[in-house]
Amino acid sequence: MSDILELIKSRRNITQFLPKFVSWENISRVLDAGRHAPSCGNIQNWKFIVVLKPELKQEIAAASYDQYEIGQAFVLIVVCAEPEKAERYYGEKGKKFYTIQNCAAAVQTMLLEAHSLGLATRWVGAFDEEKINGLLGIPAEAETHAIIALGYAKELPPKPPKYPLETLVYFGGWRAKIADPAKYLNDIATILARKAHTATEVIHKGRDLVAQKAKEMVKK
C-alpha cells in the first residue's frame, strides 16, 4: 500500500475553478470515499446532496456569504448530518460532538480521493445554514455541516505554512517534551540512519580536505 502522506501534503484548498466537465464516475468515487469514512459506532449519520444545476450552485454560493467562485466548480457536494441518529446511541454528546467528527471525517476522505483523481476541491464551512436548508429542502431534523466544491483548479495556490512537528507533539501529558523521541522510543532504525548520515558527512568533509591539500601541494 502506497504512503498517503504525500497526497495529504500536496492537497490544496482551491479558490478558482475551471468551467470543465467532471465525469460521474469520478464524482461517484469521491462520494464513495465519504461513505467509507469512519463514524462513531459506524452509524454513518450523514447524507450527501449533489448539486449540478448552475443556477442552484450560484444561489448556494450567494448563501455562502457571497463566495461566488465556488459556483464555477462543476459540482457542489453538500454534506448533511442526522444528529438525532447519533443522539439515540450516544446522547447529547453524540448529537453535538460525535456528529461533527463524523461529517468532518467524511469530508476529509472525499477531499483526498478527489485529489488522488487529479481533481480540485474547496472545503466551505462558512454559509447561512437556514438559507442552504431552504434551497435544498433539508428538513429541520437534519443539519448542513459542509459544502465541497469539486472540479478542476484554475490555479494551484502555494503550500500554506505549517507548524513544525516538534511544536505540536507532547509525550504523556500537556507540554511534556522529549529531547530525542527516537532515542526515547528506542527507534534503532532512525538512530542508525542518523549516525550513518553523520558518518557520510565526515567522510565527504575528509575527502574534500584531502583534495584541497593535494591541490595546494601541486601548486607548490
N, C-alpha and C positions, 0 to 999 in steps of 0.2 A: 504494500500500500504506500502510495507516494505521500510525502510530507505536505501538509496543508498550510504550513506556516507562511510559505512564500505567497500563497494565494491570499491569505489574510493580510499580509503586509502590503501587497500591491493593489488591493481593492481601494477604490476612491468613491467618495460621495460626489456625484456629478451635478454640476449646475446647469449646463446647457446640453440639449439633446438634438440629434439629427432627425428630421422627418423621414424615418426609414422603417420599413416593414420588419416585423419580428414574427417568425413562424409560430403557429400554435404548438408545434412540437416543443419548441424551446420554452414557451410560456408555461406549458403543462409540466415541463421538467422543473421549472422554478417553483411552481405551486406544489409539486410532489415533494420537493425538498422541505418546504414548510410543513407538509403533512407528516414528515418523518422526524420533526424536531422533538426534543424531549419535553415532557409536561408532567406536572405533579400527579402522581398516581396513574400516569398515562391516560388522563381523562380527555386530553385533546380538545379543550373547550375553546376552539377558535373556528372562525369561518372566514373565507377569502372571497371578496367581491371583485370580479374582473370588470374593469371599465374601459371600453374601446371607443365609444362614440365621442367624436371631437368636441361637440357642444357640451356634453356632460363633463368631460375632462376639464374644460375651461371653467365650468361652474364650480367644480371641486377645487381647482386652482385658486379661484377667487375666494372660496370659503376657507382656503389655507392661508389666509391673511395676504392675499394678492401675490402668491408665489406662481405667477402666470407661466414661468418657464417650465413647470412640470407638465403643463398641458401639451408641450411639444413631444413628450415621451410617447412611444407607441401605445403603451398601456399603463393604466394605474391599477394597482392591486391594493384594495382597502382591507386591512386586517382587523377583524372584529372579534370580540370576546363574548363568551357566555358565562358571566361571573356567577350566576346562580347555580350553575352546574358544579363549580368549584366549592361554592358555599355549602352545598348538600353534603359534601365529603369532608371538608376542612374548615367549615365555619367562616367567621368573619375574615380570618387571615387568608383563607383560600380565595375569598371574594375580592379582597382589596390588595393582596400581596402576590399570591401564587399565580393568579390570573395574569398579572402584569409580566411576571417572569416567563410564563408560558408563551405569551404572544411575542415577547422580545426574542425568545429563542427561535420561534418560527420565522420572524423577520430576518434574523441573522443568517439562518441556514439558507433562506431564499436569496439573500444578497450574495452569499458565497457561491451558490450554484449558478446564479446569473453571471457572476464574474468568470467562473470556470468556462462558461459558454461564449465568452467574448462580449457579453452584454454589459450595459452600464445601468447603475441604479442610483436612486436617491432616497434615503430614509427620511420621510417627512413626519414630524411629530407635532408641528405647530399648525393647528387648524381649529375652526369653530365646530365642535363636535355636534352641536344641535343642528347646524346647517347641513353638515355632511349626512347626518342621520335622516334629515328631511329629504335630501336629494336622492338618497338611495333606498328610502323606505325601511330603514333599520329600526326594529321595534324597541320599545322602551326597556325591555329586559336585556338587551344587548348593548355593548359598548364599542365605540370605534377607538382603536388603540394606535394605529399607524397607517400611513399610506406609502406604498413603494412605487416610485416612478421607474418604469422599466423601458429601456430602449437602447439606442446606440449613442455614445458620447460624441458631442461636437468637439470637445477638447478635454484633455486629461489634466486635472489640477496637480500641482506638485505634492509630494508627500508631506502631510502635516507633521509638525514636531511632536515627538513622543518623549515622555519622561524616561530616563534611564531605569533599567530593571532594578538596580540596587536601591533606588529611592522608593520603590513601591512594595518591596518584599520584606516581611518580618518573619522571624522564626520563633514560634512558640508563644508569642504574645505581642501586644501592641508596642511598636517602636523597638522591639528586640532585634538587634542586628548581630550578624556573624561576619567577622573579618574575611574569612575564607570559606565560603559554603562548600566548595568542592572537597576541601580537607576535612571539614566537619562531617560531611556525608560519606566520607571515605570513598570518594569517586576517583578510583585509581586511574581510570582511562583519561580523565581530564587532567589529573596531576601529571601523568606521564607525558601527555601531549604538550603540556605547558613546559615541562623540562626539556622535551625534545626540541621545542621551538627555541628555547633559550640556548641550548647547545648548538643548534644550527646557526643562530645569530653570532655566537662566539667564533665558530669555525669560519664564517664569512668575514668577520672582522679580522681574524688572524690571517686569512688568505689575502685580504686587501692590504694588510700591513706588510706582509712579506713581499707582495708585488710592488708596493711603493718603495721599499728598501732596495729591491733589485733594480728598479729604475734609477734610483739615486746613485747606486754603485756603478751602473753603466755610464752615467754622466760624468763621474769622476775619472 
